[in-house]
Amino acid sequence: MDFYQRFSQYYDDIFPFAPQQYSFLISLVKEKDWILDIGCGTGNYIIELCKNNDIYGVGLDLDPAMIAKAVTKGEGLANLQLLVKNMLEIDELKEKFDLAYCIGNSLPHLVEKSLIKEFIQKVFGILRDNGKLVLQTVNYDNNPKSLKTIVNKEKDIKFIRNYQYSIVDGERIVDFCTILEGRDFKLTGKVQLYPIKSYQLIEILKEVGFKEIELFGSFNREEFNPNYSSSLVILAKK
Ligand SMILES: C[S@@+](CC[C@H](N)C(=O)[O-])C[C@H]1O[C@@H](n2cnc3c(N)ncnc32)[C@H](O)[C@@H]1O
């Protein structure tokens, strides 16, 4: 069974809506904008944006179970479309967007640098002039071996996350190994990720034509520190 299908039922208990993510995104939005959430998961951010603002939103995710959750949560929102779609197929979308974002470490699921470049080229193609792109990944500059365990006391669950690095076809890959433990269940999971470093992303964004590339260490706009930040947030303009 697919990694996210297994976890979709618990996803919002592990990664609930985070106001700082929303504040960052809303600061980039104008009335009537078209906004694209790429790898939207259960739709937390695109749903909230569409609920509270006069905008048009599209959320897409590869995993049907994650999109099914998002559809239930976003019911009745006429300005929202939710699609089961691979992020490498965004060039098939008919609309052009003012803001596209790919957050929550969705981007490293493309497990080759060439695929990440192909994706960023396609994002450039579907953005309007002066459109913006937000990317957020784990900070792989400092080669994390594990991520902080997430504990939800109310639901009595914990999510343990480890990284195992290896070389596959000359590319450095990481196996993201997880254990989700509840009162009466234990779910293990493993998914391959490409641990892309900040300099590689900047290089790709520049090659593709993005300008005004800003780096942050969190959605609170803290300075990015390659040694200490746990997260990398990039804002780039077309
Ligand atoms: C960790 S979740 C992040 C979800 C959401 N962005 C958030 O911040 O809560 C990563 C998501 O990326 C999706 N994903 C992985 N590969 C994808 C692809 N090639 N195209 C679209 N979505 C993908 C997964 O199905 C999963 O829902």
PDBQT file of the ligand as one rigid body, heavy atoms in Angstrom, charges set to zero:
ROOT
HETATM    1  C1  LIG A 301       4.303  15.439   3.491  1.00  0.00    +0.000 C 
HETATM    2  S1  LIG A 301       2.921  15.612   2.447  1.00  0.00    +0.000 S 
HETATM    3  C2  LIG A 301       2.690  17.385   2.416  1.00  0.00    +0.000 C 
HETATM    4  C3  LIG A 301       1.266  17.774   2.181  1.00  0.00    +0.000 C 
HETATM    5  C4  LIG A 301       0.955  19.263   2.255  1.00  0.00    +0.000 C 
HETATM    6  N1  LIG A 301       1.669  20.006   1.262  1.00  0.00    +0.000 N 
HETATM    7  C5  LIG A 301       1.214  19.825   3.632  1.00  0.00    +0.000 C 
HETATM    8  O1  LIG A 301       2.047  20.728   3.760  1.00  0.00    +0.000 OA
HETATM    9  O2  LIG A 301       0.575  19.364   4.582  1.00  0.00    +0.000 OA
HETATM   10  C6  LIG A 301       3.608  15.285   0.867  1.00  0.00    +0.000 C 
HETATM   11  C7  LIG A 301       2.537  15.124  -0.207  1.00  0.00    +0.000 C 
HETATM   12  O3  LIG A 301       3.168  15.084  -1.509  1.00  0.00    +0.000 OA
HETATM   13  C8  LIG A 301       2.385  14.212  -2.317  1.00  0.00    +0.000 C 
HETATM   14  N2  LIG A 301       3.166  13.802  -3.498  1.00  0.00    +0.000 N 
HETATM   15  C9  LIG A 301       4.247  13.014  -3.524  1.00  0.00    +0.000 A 
HETATM   16  N3  LIG A 301       4.694  12.885  -4.795  1.00  0.00    +0.000 NA
HETATM   17  C10 LIG A 301       3.869  13.629  -5.571  1.00  0.00    +0.000 A 
HETATM   18  C11 LIG A 301       3.806  13.900  -6.969  1.00  0.00    +0.000 A 
HETATM   19  N4  LIG A 301       4.686  13.370  -7.835  1.00  0.00    +0.000 N 
HETATM   20  N5  LIG A 301       2.824  14.706  -7.432  1.00  0.00    +0.000 NA
HETATM   21  C12 LIG A 301       1.914  15.237  -6.575  1.00  0.00    +0.000 A 
HETATM   22  N6  LIG A 301       1.917  15.014  -5.235  1.00  0.00    +0.000 NA
HETATM   23  C13 LIG A 301       2.894  14.224  -4.742  1.00  0.00    +0.000 A 
HETATM   24  C14 LIG A 301       2.032  13.075  -1.380  1.00  0.00    +0.000 C 
HETATM   25  O4  LIG A 301       0.964  12.284  -1.861  1.00  0.00    +0.000 OA
HETATM   26  C15 LIG A 301       1.718  13.828  -0.090  1.00  0.00    +0.000 C 
HETATM   27  O5  LIG A 301       0.366  14.143   0.020  1.00  0.00    +0.000 OA
ENDROOT
TORSDOF 0
